[in-house]
Amino acid sequence: YRLLDHGILLVIIGSDGAGKSTISSAISERISIVSTHKVSFGRLSKAKTGHNGKKNQNLVWRLKKVAAALIRLYISIKVNCYLRLGYIVISDRWYNSNHGMDGRKIPSQYFLAKIEKALYSLVSKPDMAIELTPDLETVLERNNNRRKLGKETDEEIVERYGDFLKSNYTSKSRLKL
């Protein structure tokens, strides 16, 4: 059924291991009587770590970040097509202009940072964001129980958990759970 003249973009946000995919799949199944479309706006590649534990922010890393922004803009354009058709679009991640995606944004002193920012400025803003904020112990336990190739280490989870808590996500409407 098509109930809306214009669709709704609902995003589930939270740190790695918070349950975003689980919740977005459950919501999608529960409201499947209406026209829904589930998209993945998630991490496209795992950031490389240098020997000193800091992110390797060389030219190749920066180019990958711009490529990721371009791919996500393409996804956003597809999402807009579904929205115009009245679909409820559900995503288990979405770009946050206050923090970025996949960890850090390209540092502002680099020219490619301007391109990354410009591409992401074109990405649709969600109509509603549901924020999942379980405690760190739960997030670590969920991550350790996941069956996923190349899953994040406890150190990466702790870092991203802290980054997420500082992110101040922006959307038209936000529900914090």
Steps between C-alpha positions, in 0.01 A plus 500: 500500500608853433388721786712808446532763228864532594694235683681505830870444551545322834855434614621292790818643650738376765851379553626173355332212680204710621246292305430728203466221243291288734257784573478624141421147376236454771333834418506420128335161560235645735387774262532298180130554425593848377757566231836475672852484368802413717837646399848459636693821539760326713873489507649423163852414614681465827743786568863390509696539819864603500771353722454773758126429537392820321293500185707497185383818328715489188384591148360153429294513823369846409408385147311202647308739725399714198401185307288389797330842506427471127350152543286622789378796295392250233317297767333819624383582146346151472338547841346828379340312210333261747393794717334671204305177443373510859716225647616482859876460463685347794877517537720359774747789469504844345745781456536741791616847401637558851730199497510325164495127443749218538677678780681819414435748221790607282689768695397845379849608390478264201332600173321164485322593825313769307389246241392254769302772679338620174390148406353430843322838502285363217393192697137508617427579863297228674143572603551305819795346680472232765813508712609181674728565797567178690779501757854420386499156665194397294655635179824305560306183580284534187809558286678197647195283422473620138598266220659736254821491301737778599286611792625784713738449790399598853731803469328615181158451659600704807635781277190509279270480801663812643489674161130422465415635844667830401338516155179702568308346208268730306163407349154657467377283788696283741401225744763387748473144635 
